[in-house]
Amino acid sequence: MNRPLIALAGLIVAGGTAGGAFLIASPGGEEEVLQQVETATPSGEASVTPTPMSPSPTVSPSLAPGRTPGPGETLYRWVNLEVIIPDGSGISAGPGAVDYPGKRLHFLIGKVDPEDSRISSTVVLDSETGAIVEEQVLDQHREEIDRVLATLSVSRFDRTTAPWPYNDEPTPDLVRQTDGGLSYIKPSPASGLYMGFGLADPGGYFIDIRNERSTAFIQFRPEGPVFDTSSVHEEDKPAFDRWLAAIKRCGTEIEC
């Protein structure tokens, strides 16, 4: 599948413009990827007017799996890192990029003002060690961000005990979404899998799912969807196959 242009949601980027954050990367071969962040994710800009920022806190992540989230909380994982975020807090977490091209995705935690996306806070963590790589945190966000950082734990990802699609059947709380006549299940953030969407030239609209080393694409064509798993690592293949097997066609296999 030829994928020269991608606008990827679900990826947080540190640094950017008032209308959204952008980066250009060349992941290999002849592809060039254009990735764009939704306005509801941190842009890395502190404010349209000078706003005080707090100094960096000292973060000492736990070197063991973290606690189980309680009611009203969600666990987010990326590579070796886990944090717990209160639901409805407006804080987001997920894979993100700093100083591309040529650097791996880090784990970004951020909060953006719902009235003005240019007012935002971001903490960039090394996805393997949990060390702070870069941060811009506004004073009004510091307490909330610090609460999340206090839950940070570092542990190797265990595919044998990870949530669906690594194991078992999808749980009832997982949300089905519809795009391009297909119904698919969005994995739990605790799975370390994140979804995005984009436009390919040629090819048109597609969605993807990825972890730190594997990506699967579904391209929407008039004759039906085309699945590309050529970038899926062998160890990840069973999980990605489970996710793909749960995709259903609207109107024939499921009502959408």
HELIX and SHEET records of a PDB file:
HELIX    1   1 ASP A  139  LEU A  149  1                                  11    
HELIX    2   2 PRO A  189  SER A  191  5                                   3    
HELIX    3   3 GLU A  234  ASP A  236  5                                   3    
HELIX    4   4 LYS A  237  ALA A  245  1                                   9    
SHEET    1   A 5 ILE A  12  VAL A  13  0                                        
SHEET    2   A 5 ILE A  91  ALA A  97  1                                        
SHEET    3   A 5 HIS A 106  ASP A 113 -1                                        
SHEET    4   A 5 ASP A 116  LEU A 125 -1                                        
SHEET    5   A 5 ILE A 132  GLN A 136 -1                                        
SHEET    1   B 2 PHE A  22  GLY A  28  0                                        
SHEET    2   B 2 GLU A  31  GLN A  36 -1                                        
SHEET    1   C 3 GLU A  73  TRP A  78  0                                        
SHEET    2   C 3 LEU A  81  PRO A  86 -1                                        
SHEET    3   C 3 SER A 153  VAL A 154 -1                                        
SHEET    1   D 3 ARG A 176  ASP A 179  0                                        
SHEET    2   D 3 LEU A 182  ILE A 185 -1                                        
SHEET    3   D 3 LYS A 248  ARG A 249 -1                                        
SHEET    1   E 4 TYR A 194  ALA A 200  0                                        
SHEET    2   E 4 GLY A 204  ARG A 210 -1                                        
SHEET    3   E 4 THR A 215  GLN A 219 -1                                        
SHEET    4   E 4 VAL A 226  SER A 231 -1                                        
END                                                                             
